Amino acid sequence: MKRIGIDVGGTNTDAVLVDDGKVKAGVKSATTADVTSGIIGAIEALGSQANLKSGIDALMIGTTHFINAVVQRKHLTKVASIRIGLPATASLPPFSGWPAELEALANGGIWMVEGGHDYDGRSFMPLDVHALRQAAKEIRTRGLKYAVVTAMFSPLDTSHEDTAADILRQEVPGLSVTCSHMLGGMGLLERENAAILNASLIALAEETIHAFERAKSKLGIAAPLYVTQNDGTVAEASRAAAFPVFSFASGPTNSMRGAAYLSGLKEAIVVDVGGTTADFGHLRLGFPREANAVVHVGGVRTLFRMPDLISIGLGGGSLIDLQANSIGPQSVGYRLPQEALIFGGKTLTASDVAVAAGLLELGDRKRVAHLKAAEVDAILACAKAMIEENVDRMKTDAGDVTLIAVGGGAFLVPDKLQGVARVVRVEHGGCANAVGAAIAQVSGEVDQVFQGMTRAEAIAAARQQADSRAIDAGADSDSLIMVEAEDTPIAYLPGNAMRVRVKVVGDIRAKQLQQA
């Protein structure tokens, strides 16, 4: 099976060709301001090394479009937010705690109606269908195209959200409705926030996916398009367009999956040093450990599947201050070929220091000959201390760990580090993020409360649901394996209640590839 994997970073867009599980070619191309033309450039550069005109089975892309839109407050669409939970949730309406400038971009109106369920799954209040229809009329009058429905404890019982979505679609033809139970766990505000962010990004996601499809057609590639997700798997393009928040952290996750694949290690800490940041994560069974705490995205509290990552301002393009003996967090990013000293620029970067130290062959070494050995050593020692500190923060026990160093800036990672048993470097490690995209699988996940079952029965029921979701997303049923299973007894609920979370992954269904 031949796949093209692409990952868009802040500095470079990487592309690789993986054929029958082996990396046949890999390239780096400068990321462009519009991202899409950078992807085209990367694929064209890859085509100069390998034949891409025929036999490509899938094109997998990881993009920073969606997380950047939230962080930079750009390209967001106004959303109608319907909260089902009166009278219990009136004191904290939707958008509570949002940064004012972000709320101004996304808040298209708030409608709060009676309904929802209690913590034990019983109906809290009957669903106010009349109020929903009235809200739908007002949404239609305002010309809103995107809506979010959030009900109390909807992960326990989705019926009120599902009914509300049906009513909204009936009353407002063409309305895109995001139900919160598809995106988060029990926390009402965090789940609602994730759904609102998701809905506000759908227009951008659809535009981005269409641009990727046009680029694919322009290059003569007939393979289906997949977009990488936060958990190290992929989603078919149309599904990714409907749930853009699931691609927020796909870049670092791709690197971790690529590192696991290239090294053959399933348990290790990974550091991916790019041009702008160094991202640290922990591999478990070859997949990144997921965060269990609240995740802030652009200043908004959310709680959905995200990798447990630490990101610091350390990369090949990081600015160096010799007087303060500091690195970053600012970076020249994709302007490295214009601004770094080794290329004739006027900005001292980490790449300049690495060239002066003989760690990297890039540009013109004579342009950094003026750097004193003591200055170079001090900066490298600073980078070493930064890496050691954050490896320590990522550990789950006090012992020495294996560290896989990948990314174009991995030359900043020394071979000897305190608290690290060995540093592993892999072939094609500079493009590990694109490799992770190329080899990604399809996942299915369930996080639900089960009652009246034994532990084994609850996990089996969750596994069955997760399998079904993975198959619906395009996975081959024969390849599915369970990579995570957690169960937590809930003492305050009757009927031997327990919360069960199960995740399965599998290969992309061959039939789906052929049809696409």
C-alpha positions as a Python dict, from the first residue, in 0.01 Angstrom:
ca = {
    (1, 'M'): (0, 0, 0),
    (2, 'K'): (143, 336, -105),
    (3, 'R'): (58, 642, 102),
    (4, 'I'): (166, 1004, 103),
    (5, 'G'): (189, 1159, 450),
    (6, 'I'): (206, 1536, 498),
    (7, 'D'): (242, 1742, 812),
    (8, 'V'): (225, 2121, 815),
    (9, 'G'): (445, 2281, 1080),
    (10, 'G'): (512, 2640, 1171),
    (11, 'T'): (842, 2635, 979),
    (12, 'N'): (834, 2343, 737),
    (13, 'T'): (581, 2130, 555),
    (14, 'D'): (707, 1772, 548),
    (15, 'A'): (602, 1504, 301),
    (16, 'V'): (690, 1135, 280),
    (17, 'L'): (605, 841, 57),
    (18, 'V'): (547, 516, 247),
    (19, 'D'): (525, 200, 35),
    (20, 'D'): (450, -138, 197),
    (21, 'G'): (545, 0, 535),
    (22, 'K'): (879, 146, 428),
    (23, 'V'): (967, 513, 386),
    (24, 'K'): (1076, 548, 23),
    (25, 'A'): (1128, 925, 9),
    (26, 'G'): (1094, 1230, 231),
    (27, 'V'): (1121, 1605, 175),
    (28, 'K'): (1095, 1933, 364),
    (29, 'S'): (942, 2240, 205),
    (30, 'A'): (892, 2584, 357),
    (31, 'T'): (546, 2637, 505),
    (32, 'T'): (366, 2917, 324),
    (33, 'A'): (134, 3178, 469),
    (34, 'D'): (-167, 3019, 297),
    (35, 'V'): (-47, 2664, 390),
    (36, 'T'): (-210, 2505, 83),
    (37, 'S'): (53, 2620, -166),
    (38, 'G'): (318, 2489, 73),
    (39, 'I'): (149, 2148, 61),
    (40, 'I'): (152, 2157, -319),
    (41, 'G'): (520, 2251, -312),
    (42, 'A'): (600, 1964, -75),
    (43, 'I'): (419, 1708, -289),
    (44, 'E'): (587, 1840, -604),
    (45, 'A'): (926, 1811, -433),
    (46, 'L'): (837, 1456, -326),
    (47, 'G'): (739, 1380, -687),
    (48, 'S'): (1091, 1467, -799),
    (49, 'Q'): (1216, 1172, -590),
    (50, 'A'): (939, 920, -648),
    (51, 'N'): (657, 840, -889),
    (52, 'L'): (333, 980, -749),
    (53, 'K'): (115, 971, -1059),
    (54, 'S'): (-23, 623, -1005),
    (55, 'G'): (-68, 364, -738),
    (56, 'I'): (-115, 604, -444),
    (57, 'D'): (-370, 451, -208),
    (58, 'A'): (-422, 741, 33),
    (59, 'L'): (-317, 1100, 101),
    (60, 'M'): (-295, 1182, 474),
    (61, 'I'): (-258, 1544, 586),
    (62, 'G'): (-201, 1697, 927),
    (63, 'T'): (-280, 2067, 940),
    (64, 'T'): (-246, 2354, 1188),
    (65, 'H'): (-528, 2550, 1021),
    (66, 'F'): (-791, 2493, 1291),
    (67, 'I'): (-594, 2546, 1612),
    (68, 'N'): (-431, 2854, 1455),
    (69, 'A'): (-772, 3001, 1378),
    (70, 'V'): (-868, 2988, 1747),
    (71, 'V'): (-535, 3110, 1879),
    (72, 'Q'): (-510, 3392, 1625),
    (73, 'R'): (-882, 3481, 1645),
    (74, 'K'): (-934, 3445, 1270),
    (75, 'H'): (-1182, 3275, 1036),
    (76, 'L'): (-1439, 3188, 1304),
    (77, 'T'): (-1812, 3178, 1226),
    (78, 'K'): (-2093, 3290, 1458),
    (79, 'V'): (-2279, 3005, 1624),
    (80, 'A'): (-2627, 2970, 1774),
    (81, 'S'): (-2590, 2806, 2116),
    (82, 'I'): (-2887, 2611, 2252),
    (83, 'R'): (-2855, 2498, 2615),
    (84, 'I'): (-3103, 2234, 2739),
    (85, 'G'): (-3103, 2240, 3119),
    (86, 'L'): (-3330, 2506, 3265),
    (87, 'P'): (-3385, 2589, 3541),
    (88, 'A'): (-3066, 2431, 3681),
    (89, 'T'): (-2800, 2589, 3456),
    (90, 'A'): (-2918, 2949, 3425),
    (91, 'S'): (-2642, 3097, 3642),
    (92, 'L'): (-2364, 2996, 3400),
    (93, 'P'): (-2483, 3056, 3043),
    (94, 'P'): (-2293, 2952, 2731),
    (95, 'F'): (-1964, 3138, 2667),
    (96, 'S'): (-1901, 3175, 3041),
    (97, 'G'): (-1529, 3231, 3093),
    (98, 'W'): (-1451, 3294, 2726),
    (99, 'P'): (-1203, 3568, 2629),
    (100, 'A'): (-1414, 3867, 2522),
    (101, 'E'): (-1260, 3897, 2175),
    (102, 'L'): (-1316, 3529, 2101),
    (103, 'E'): (-1676, 3537, 2223),
    (104, 'A'): (-1744, 3839, 2001),
    (105, 'L'): (-1642, 3632, 1698),
    (106, 'A'): (-1832, 3312, 1783),
    (107, 'N'): (-2144, 3418, 1978),
    (108, 'G'): (-2439, 3431, 1741),
    (109, 'G'): (-2700, 3410, 2016),
    (110, 'I'): (-2793, 3207, 2323),
    (111, 'W'): (-3119, 3016, 2377),
    (112, 'M'): (-3181, 2830, 2704),
    (113, 'V'): (-3470, 2584, 2734),
    (114, 'E'): (-3601, 2331, 2983),
    (115, 'G'): (-3490, 1968, 2961),
    (116, 'G'): (-3182, 1752, 3014),
    (117, 'H'): (-3105, 1460, 3242),
    (118, 'D'): (-2978, 1420, 3596),
    (119, 'Y'): (-2650, 1258, 3705),
    (120, 'D'): (-2817, 918, 3730),
    (121, 'G'): (-2962, 930, 3379),
    (122, 'R'): (-3319, 1017, 3484),
    (123, 'S'): (-3499, 1298, 3302),
    (124, 'F'): (-3440, 1624, 3487),
    (125, 'M'): (-3719, 1814, 3308),
    (126, 'P'): (-3934, 1735, 3005),
    (127, 'L'): (-3785, 1875, 2686),
    (128, 'D'): (-3955, 2207, 2595),
    (129, 'V'): (-4026, 2141, 2229),
    (130, 'H'): (-4224, 2465, 2188),
    (131, 'A'): (-3928, 2673, 2310),
    (132, 'L'): (-3699, 2487, 2070),
    (133, 'R'): (-3921, 2566, 1775),
    (134, 'Q'): (-3932, 2930, 1877),
    (135, 'A'): (-3552, 2934, 1904),
    (136, 'A'): (-3529, 2779, 1558),
    (137, 'K'): (-3744, 3057, 1410),
    (138, 'E'): (-3520, 3323, 1565),
    (139, 'I'): (-3209, 3143, 1437),
    (140, 'R'): (-3358, 3136, 1088),
    (141, 'T'): (-3444, 3507, 1110),
    (142, 'R'): (-3086, 3593, 1209),
    (143, 'G'): (-2951, 3395, 915),
    (144, 'L'): (-2725, 3175, 1127),
    (145, 'K'): (-2591, 2864, 956),
    (146, 'Y'): (-2428, 2683, 1248),
    (147, 'A'): (-2575, 2574, 1581),
    (148, 'V'): (-2473, 2382, 1892),
    (149, 'V'): (-2701, 2180, 2117),
    (150, 'T'): (-2586, 2103, 2472),
    (151, 'A'): (-2797, 1916, 2727),
    (152, 'M'): (-2722, 1828, 3088),
    (153, 'F'): (-2556, 1487, 3120),
    (154, 'S'): (-2617, 1413, 2753),
    (155, 'P'): (-2337, 1150, 2744),
    (156, 'L'): (-2564, 943, 2971),
    (157, 'D'): (-2872, 994, 2754),
    (158, 'T'): (-2844, 1161, 2413),
    (159, 'S'): (-3218, 1171, 2341),
    (160, 'H'): (-3281, 1540, 2420),
    (161, 'E'): (-2987, 1658, 2210),
    (162, 'D'): (-3087, 1430, 1923),
    (163, 'T'): (-3449, 1547, 1934),
    (164, 'A'): (-3346, 1912, 1948),
    (165, 'A'): (-3112, 1867, 1651),
    (166, 'D'): (-3393, 1710, 1445),
    (167, 'I'): (-3628, 1998, 1528),
    (168, 'L'): (-3367, 2260, 1438),
    (169, 'R'): (-3293, 2095, 1105),
    (170, 'Q'): (-3665, 2075, 1026),
    (171, 'E'): (-3725, 2442, 1107),
    (172, 'V'): (-3401, 2576, 954),
    (173, 'P'): (-3319, 2386, 632),
    (174, 'G'): (-2947, 2356, 573),
    (175, 'L'): (-2854, 2436, 935),
    (176, 'S'): (-2538, 2259, 1056),
    (177, 'V'): (-2600, 2124, 1408),
    (178, 'T'): (-2326, 2001, 1641),
    (179, 'C'): (-2441, 1790, 1937),
    (180, 'S'): (-2212, 1819, 2238),
    (181, 'H'): (-2224, 1450, 2332),
    (182, 'M'): (-2018, 1375, 2020),
    (183, 'L'): (-1728, 1585, 2147),
    (184, 'G'): (-1673, 1567, 2522),
    (185, 'G'): (-1734, 1405, 2857),
    (186, 'M'): (-1959, 1484, 3150),
    (187, 'G'): (-1848, 1841, 3225),
    (188, 'L'): (-2125, 2065, 3089),
    (189, 'L'): (-1928, 2384, 3024),
    (190, 'E'): (-1619, 2209, 2886),
    (191, 'R'): (-1829, 1989, 2658),
    (192, 'E'): (-2034, 2288, 2543),
    (193, 'N'): (-1720, 2494, 2480),
    (194, 'A'): (-1570, 2221, 2265),
    (195, 'A'): (-1891, 2197, 2064),
    (196, 'I'): (-1907, 2574, 2010),
    (197, 'L'): (-1544, 2589, 1898),
    (198, 'N'): (-1612, 2299, 1666),
    (199, 'A'): (-1919, 2459, 1509),
    (200, 'S'): (-1743, 2793, 1465),
    (201, 'L'): (-1466, 2620, 1269),
    (202, 'I'): (-1677, 2404, 1035),
    (203, 'A'): (-1688, 2667, 758),
    (204, 'L'): (-1308, 2700, 769),
    (205, 'A'): (-1269, 2322, 785),
    (206, 'E'): (-1486, 2271, 477),
    (207, 'E'): (-1296, 2541, 289),
    (208, 'T'): (-963, 2389, 393),
    (209, 'I'): (-1063, 2036, 294),
    (210, 'H'): (-1187, 2161, -43),
    (211, 'A'): (-854, 2339, -95),
    (212, 'F'): (-670, 2015, -17),
    (213, 'E'): (-893, 1830, -264),
    (214, 'R'): (-821, 2091, -533),
    (215, 'A'): (-449, 2064, -468),
    (216, 'K'): (-474, 1686, -493),
    (217, 'S'): (-657, 1711, -826),
    (218, 'K'): (-410, 1968, -960),
    (219, 'L'): (-126, 1728, -887),
    (220, 'G'): (-307, 1439, -1055),
    (221, 'I'): (-342, 1228, -740),
    (222, 'A'): (-662, 1024, -739),
    (223, 'A'): (-621, 876, -390),
    (224, 'P'): (-873, 948, -111),
    (225, 'L'): (-792, 1223, 138),
    (226, 'Y'): (-766, 1171, 514),
    (227, 'V'): (-695, 1424, 788),
    (228, 'T'): (-499, 1334, 1100),
    (229, 'Q'): (-656, 1355, 1445),
    (230, 'N'): (-544, 1441, 1800),
    (231, 'D'): (-518, 1077, 1906),
    (232, 'G'): (-278, 963, 1633),
    (233, 'T'): (-541, 826, 1396),
    (234, 'V'): (-705, 966, 1082),
    (235, 'A'): (-1055, 1053, 969),
    (236, 'E'): (-1196, 1057, 619),
    (237, 'A'): (-1195, 1414, 487),
    (238, 'S'): (-1570, 1479, 515),
    (239, 'R'): (-1576, 1353, 874),
    (240, 'A'): (-1276, 1569, 960),
    (241, 'A'): (-1457, 1871, 817),
    (242, 'A'): (-1750, 1804, 1052),
    (243, 'F'): (-1525, 1771, 1361),
    (244, 'P'): (-1227, 2006, 1315),
    (245, 'V'): (-1151, 2024, 1689),
    (246, 'F'): (-1035, 1662, 1672),
    (247, 'S'): (-738, 1785, 1463),
    (248, 'F'): (-618, 2056, 1702),
    (249, 'A'): (-306, 1871, 1826),
    (250, 'S'): (-250, 1640, 1531),
    (251, 'G'): (99, 1776, 1452),
    (252, 'P'): (278, 1664, 1772),
    (253, 'T'): (74, 1345, 1775),
    (254, 'N'): (186, 1261, 1422),
    (255, 'S'): (547, 1301, 1534),
    (256, 'M'): (496, 1064, 1826),
    (257, 'R'): (331, 801, 1610),
    (258, 'G'): (605, 842, 1351),
    (259, 'A'): (871, 807, 1620),
    (260, 'A'): (712, 485, 1747),
    (261, 'Y'): (688, 346, 1393),
    (262, 'L'): (1043, 433, 1288),
    (263, 'S'): (1203, 315, 1613),
    (264, 'G'): (988, 10, 1674),
    (265, 'L'): (943, 125, 2037),
    (266, 'K'): (602, 125, 2201),
    (267, 'E'): (700, 274, 2539),
    (268, 'A'): (922, 584, 2544),
    (269, 'I'): (927, 960, 2578),
    (270, 'V'): (944, 1150, 2250),
    (271, 'V'): (1081, 1497, 2187),
    (272, 'D'): (995, 1650, 1850),
    (273, 'V'): (1213, 1955, 1790),
    (274, 'G'): (1087, 2163, 1501),
    (275, 'G'): (1172, 2511, 1384),
    (276, 'T'): (964, 2687, 1646),
    (277, 'T'): (886, 2453, 1936),
    (278, 'A'): (996, 2132, 2102),
    (279, 'D'): (703, 1904, 2192),
    (280, 'F'): (738, 1633, 2457),
    (281, 'G'): (502, 1337, 2486),
    (282, 'H'): (484, 987, 2634),
    (283, 'L'): (423, 680, 2418),
    (284, 'R'): (204, 402, 2555),
    (285, 'L'): (144, 102, 2331),
    (286, 'G'): (276, 313, 2046),
    (287, 'F'): (16, 589, 2094),
    (288, 'P'): (50, 920, 2281),
    (289, 'R'): (-71, 925, 2638),
    (290, 'E'): (-389, 1132, 2654),
    (291, 'A'): (-449, 1419, 2895),
    (292, 'N'): (-709, 1358, 3164),
    (293, 'A'): (-729, 1719, 3279),
    (294, 'V'): (-903, 2026, 3142),
    (295, 'V'): (-734, 2154, 2826),
    (296, 'H'): (-736, 2526, 2750),
    (297, 'V'): (-758, 2608, 2379),
    (298, 'G'): (-718, 2975, 2296),
    (299, 'G'): (-817, 3059, 2654),
    (300, 'V'): (-1131, 2840, 2649),
    (301, 'R'): (-1179, 2544, 2887),
    (302, 'T'): (-1240, 2219, 2703),
    (303, 'L'): (-1231, 1851, 2790),
    (304, 'F'): (-1199, 1611, 2499),
    (305, 'R'): (-942, 1373, 2364),
    (306, 'M'): (-608, 1554, 2348),
    (307, 'P'): (-255, 1419, 2385),
    (308, 'D'): (-70, 1494, 2708),
    (309, 'L'): (196, 1729, 2571),
    (310, 'I'): (446, 1983, 2692),
    (311, 'S'): (551, 2243, 2435),
    (312, 'I'): (841, 2484, 2485),
    (313, 'G'): (996, 2753, 2269),
    (314, 'L'): (1298, 2557, 2152),
    (315, 'G'): (1360, 2495, 1784),
    (316, 'G'): (1597, 2545, 1497),
    (317, 'G'): (1459, 2892, 1434),
    (318, 'S'): (1455, 3003, 1800),
    (319, 'L'): (1609, 3342, 1870),
    (320, 'I'): (1930, 3345, 2075),
    (321, 'D'): (2021, 3611, 2330),
    (322, 'L'): (2392, 3574, 2406),
    (323, 'Q'): (2391, 3831, 2685),
    (324, 'A'): (2103, 3666, 2871),
    (325, 'N'): (2221, 3318, 2767),
    (326, 'S'): (1866, 3228, 2662),
    (327, 'I'): (1685, 3052, 2380),
    (328, 'G'): (1341, 3152, 2246),
    (329, 'P'): (1053, 3142, 2287),
    (330, 'Q'): (1036, 3368, 1980),
    (331, 'S'): (1135, 3211, 1649),
    (332, 'V'): (1193, 3323, 1292),
    (333, 'G'): (976, 3025, 1189),
    (334, 'Y'): (951, 2969, 814),
    (335, 'R'): (1166, 3282, 755),
    (336, 'L'): (1479, 3093, 868),
    (337, 'P'): (1633, 3087, 512),
    (338, 'Q'): (1604, 3466, 497),
    (339, 'E'): (1687, 3573, 854),
    (340, 'A'): (1944, 3329, 999),
    (341, 'L'): (2310, 3435, 997),
    (342, 'I'): (2419, 3124, 808),
    (343, 'F'): (2200, 3233, 515),
    (344, 'G'): (2316, 3593, 516),
    (345, 'G'): (2048, 3727, 751),
    (346, 'K'): (2092, 3934, 1064),
    (347, 'T'): (1920, 3720, 1330),
    (348, 'L'): (2109, 3479, 1555),
    (349, 'T'): (1916, 3153, 1577),
    (350, 'A'): (1964, 2810, 1732),
    (351, 'S'): (2056, 2675, 1388),
    (352, 'D'): (2341, 2926, 1369),
    (353, 'V'): (2474, 2804, 1705),
    (354, 'A'): (2444, 2440, 1596),
    (355, 'V'): (2639, 2512, 1275),
    (356, 'A'): (2908, 2694, 1475),
    (357, 'A'): (2934, 2391, 1705),
    (358, 'G'): (2966, 2150, 1414),
    (359, 'L'): (2634, 1978, 1494),
    (360, 'L'): (2471, 2078, 1167),
    (361, 'E'): (2579, 2125, 805),
    (362, 'L'): (2362, 2407, 677),
    (363, 'G'): (2421, 2740, 505),
    (364, 'D'): (2763, 2907, 524),
    (365, 'R'): (2959, 2820, 838),
    (366, 'K'): (3195, 3115, 783),
    (367, 'R'): (2911, 3353, 869),
    (368, 'V'): (2911, 3228, 1232),
    (369, 'A'): (3286, 3199, 1273),
    (370, 'H'): (3280, 3507, 1498),
    (371, 'L'): (3082, 3323, 1768),
    (372, 'K'): (3306, 3239, 2065),
    (373, 'A'): (3332, 2876, 2176),
    (374, 'A'): (3223, 2970, 2528),
    (375, 'E'): (2910, 3142, 2394),
    (376, 'V'): (2822, 2839, 2180),
    (377, 'D'): (2877, 2598, 2471),
    (378, 'A'): (2663, 2813, 2704),
    (379, 'I'): (2369, 2814, 2461),
    (380, 'L'): (2393, 2438, 2403),
    (381, 'A'): (2403, 2385, 2779),
    (382, 'C'): (2088, 2597, 2808),
    (383, 'A'): (1913, 2380, 2546),
    (384, 'K'): (2027, 2066, 2732),
    (385, 'A'): (1885, 2195, 3062),
    (386, 'M'): (1553, 2283, 2896),
    (387, 'I'): (1523, 1932, 2750),
    (388, 'E'): (1617, 1759, 3077),
    (389, 'E'): (1365, 1962, 3274),
    (390, 'N'): (1078, 1878, 3043),
    (391, 'V'): (1165, 1510, 3008),
    (392, 'D'): (1143, 1502, 3388),
    (393, 'R'): (802, 1671, 3377),
    (394, 'M'): (674, 1410, 3132),
    (395, 'K'): (793, 1108, 3336),
    (396, 'T'): (552, 893, 3536),
    (397, 'D'): (823, 748, 3763),
    (398, 'A'): (1170, 842, 3885),
    (399, 'G'): (1371, 597, 3673),
    (400, 'D'): (1574, 672, 3364),
    (401, 'V'): (1377, 662, 3039),
    (402, 'T'): (1432, 607, 2669),
    (403, 'L'): (1406, 929, 2471),
    (404, 'I'): (1334, 928, 2097),
    (405, 'A'): (1460, 1250, 1936),
    (406, 'V'): (1289, 1345, 1609),
    (407, 'G'): (1217, 1655, 1405),
    (408, 'G'): (1429, 1885, 1195),
    (409, 'G'): (1574, 2045, 1509),
    (410, 'A'): (1675, 1718, 1680),
    (411, 'F'): (2040, 1825, 1649),
    (412, 'L'): (1973, 2034, 1963),
    (413, 'V'): (1919, 1714, 2167),
    (414, 'P'): (2253, 1587, 2309),
    (415, 'D'): (2329, 1217, 2334),
    (416, 'K'): (2382, 1234, 2711),
    (417, 'L'): (2103, 1367, 2930),
    (418, 'Q'): (2042, 1339, 3302),
    (419, 'G'): (1750, 1105, 3371),
    (420, 'V'): (1769, 949, 3023),
    (421, 'A'): (1905, 597, 2977),
    (422, 'R'): (1957, 640, 2603),
    (423, 'V'): (1869, 880, 2323),
    (424, 'V'): (1734, 706, 2014),
    (425, 'R'): (1769, 866, 1671),
    (426, 'V'): (1598, 714, 1369),
    (427, 'E'): (1633, 729, 993),
    (428, 'H'): (1387, 981, 845),
    (429, 'G'): (1342, 1123, 1196),
    (430, 'G'): (1340, 1474, 1053),
    (431, 'C'): (1010, 1386, 882),
    (432, 'A'): (867, 1173, 1164),
    (433, 'N'): (552, 1388, 1171),
    (434, 'A'): (477, 1310, 807),
    (435, 'V'): (556, 942, 865),
    (436, 'G'): (307, 940, 1153),
    (437, 'A'): (43, 1082, 922),
    (438, 'A'): (118, 828, 650),
    (439, 'I'): (91, 520, 873),
    (440, 'A'): (-208, 638, 1078),
    (441, 'Q'): (-505, 410, 1146),
    (442, 'V'): (-875, 470, 1215),
    (443, 'S'): (-1011, 479, 1570),
    (444, 'G'): (-1337, 434, 1756),
    (445, 'E'): (-1390, 555, 2111),
    (446, 'V'): (-1660, 529, 2378),
    (447, 'D'): (-1675, 711, 2714),
    (448, 'Q'): (-2003, 621, 2882),
    (449, 'V'): (-2169, 525, 3209),
    (450, 'F'): (-2306, 170, 3230),
    (451, 'Q'): (-2547, 41, 3497),
    (452, 'G'): (-2670, -302, 3600),
    (453, 'M'): (-2368, -483, 3454),
    (454, 'T'): (-2058, -653, 3580),
    (455, 'R'): (-1725, -491, 3500),
    (456, 'A'): (-1653, -743, 3224),
    (457, 'E'): (-2000, -693, 3071),
    (458, 'A'): (-1964, -312, 3075),
    (459, 'I'): (-1622, -322, 2908),
    (460, 'A'): (-1753, -569, 2649),
    (461, 'A'): (-2052, -344, 2574),
    (462, 'A'): (-1824, -40, 2540),
    (463, 'R'): (-1589, -239, 2317),
    (464, 'Q'): (-1877, -333, 2090),
    (465, 'Q'): (-1983, 32, 2056),
    (466, 'A'): (-1624, 145, 1994),
    (467, 'D'): (-1582, -124, 1726),
    (468, 'S'): (-1901, -5, 1558),
    (469, 'R'): (-1783, 358, 1557),
    (470, 'A'): (-1445, 261, 1412),
    (471, 'I'): (-1608, 58, 1137),
    (472, 'D'): (-1841, 349, 1058),
    (473, 'A'): (-1534, 572, 1032),
    (474, 'G'): (-1379, 340, 774),
    (475, 'A'): (-1181, 80, 972),
    (476, 'D'): (-1137, -282, 865),
    (477, 'S'): (-1328, -487, 1123),
    (478, 'D'): (-1074, -773, 1114),
    (479, 'S'): (-788, -542, 1211),
    (480, 'L'): (-944, -379, 1518),
    (481, 'I'): (-752, -395, 1845),
    (482, 'M'): (-829, -237, 2182),
    (483, 'V'): (-551, 3, 2286),
    (484, 'E'): (-716, 159, 2593),
    (485, 'A'): (-971, 41, 2851),
    (486, 'E'): (-1049, 230, 3171),
    (487, 'D'): (-1330, 177, 3419),
    (488, 'T'): (-1422, 386, 3723),
    (489, 'P'): (-1693, 282, 3971),
    (490, 'I'): (-1942, 562, 4049),
    (491, 'A'): (-2047, 518, 4411),
    (492, 'Y'): (-2326, 776, 4408),
    (493, 'L'): (-2522, 604, 4128),
    (494, 'P'): (-2742, 300, 4180),
    (495, 'G'): (-2716, -29, 3997),
    (496, 'N'): (-2341, -95, 4016),
    (497, 'A'): (-2275, 202, 3788),
    (498, 'M'): (-1934, 257, 3635),
    (499, 'R'): (-1783, 492, 3380),
    (500, 'V'): (-1607, 299, 3104),
    (501, 'R'): (-1377, 442, 2840),
    (502, 'V'): (-1262, 217, 2556),
    (503, 'K'): (-1061, 301, 2245),
    (504, 'V'): (-996, 73, 1949),
    (505, 'V'): (-788, 125, 1635),
    (506, 'G'): (-775, -53, 1302),
    (507, 'D'): (-642, -25, 949),
    (508, 'I'): (-828, 168, 681),
    (509, 'R'): (-1072, -60, 504),
    (510, 'A'): (-932, -160, 164),
    (511, 'K'): (-1277, -147, 5),
    (512, 'Q'): (-1313, 214, 114),
    (513, 'L'): (-980, 301, -50),
    (514, 'Q'): (-1088, 137, -374),
    (515, 'Q'): (-1426, 312, -378),
    (516, 'A'): (-1268, 649, -309),
}
